[in-house]
Amino acid sequence: MIIKALRSHEVNSDVDSIFGDWVVTTDGDLINIPRNYAIFSRDVNHDHWYLHLRGSKKWFEPDSFLKAYTRACTILNIEANLEME
């Protein structure tokens, strides 16, 4: 199921870690498997993700997202810097 979801987004990297419904790939992509929602590594540095997801996705669960986002930032060697309010 996880590999199928990654391939549906044309992600060819491996799974690095899983936090709740979020998979972080070895390339720093974040994919919410049940919702088939992806944040690709090229977009992780945008600071609006937390507010966007919290405001527009009823399924959003902040704790697992923040862990996955922080891990993706570590992989990408960028500072985890999200707008929270």
C-alpha positions in Angstrom: 0.0 0.0 0.0 2.8 2.5 0.9 4.9 1.7 -2.2 1.8 1.9 -4.4 1.0 5.4 -2.9 4.5 6.6 -3.5 4.5 5.4 -7.1 1.2 7.1 -7.7 3.0 10.4 -7.0 5.9 9.3 -9.2 8.1 9.1 -6.0 10.9 6.6 -6.6 12.8 7.0 -3.3 12.5 4.7 -0.3 10.6 5.1 2.9 12.8 6.8 5.6 10.2 6.9 8.4 6.5 6.9 9.2 4.7 9.2 11.6 1.0 8.4 11.9 -0.4 8.6 8.4 2.6 10.5 7.1 5.5 8.8 5.2 8.8 10.6 4.8 11.0 9.4 2.0 14.7 9.3 1.8 14.5 12.3 -0.6 12.5 14.3 2.0 9.0 14.0 0.4 6.0 13.8 2.8 3.0 11.8 1.8 -0.2 11.2 3.7 -1.0 7.7 2.6 -4.7 7.4 3.5 -5.5 10.8 1.9 -3.1 10.4 -1.0 -1.7 13.9 -0.2 1.9 14.8 -1.0 4.3 17.6 -0.1 7.3 17.1 -2.3 10.8 17.9 -1.1 11.0 20.9 -3.5 8.1 22.5 -1.5 9.0 21.5 2.1 10.7 24.8 2.6 7.5 26.8 2.2 6.4 28.0 5.7 2.6 27.8 5.1 2.0 24.0 5.3 0.8 23.9 8.9 -1.7 26.7 8.5 -2.8 25.4 5.1 -3.4 21.9 6.3 -5.0 23.0 9.6 -7.4 25.4 7.9 -8.4 23.3 4.9 -8.1 19.6 5.7 -10.5 18.1 8.3 -8.3 15.0 8.6 -5.2 17.0 9.6 -3.5 15.7 12.7 -0.8 18.1 13.8 1.4 16.0 16.0 2.3 13.4 13.4 2.6 16.0 10.7 5.0 18.1 12.7 7.2 15.0 13.4 7.2 14.1 9.7 7.9 17.7 8.6 10.8 18.0 11.1 12.3 14.7 9.8 11.9 15.9 6.1 13.7 19.1 7.0 16.5 17.1 8.6 16.9 15.0 5.5 16.9 18.1 3.3 19.3 19.9 5.7 17.0 22.9 6.1 15.6 24.6 9.1 12.1 23.6 10.2 10.4 26.9 10.1 6.6 26.8 9.9 4.1 29.5 10.5 1.9 28.3 13.3 -0.5 31.2 13.7 
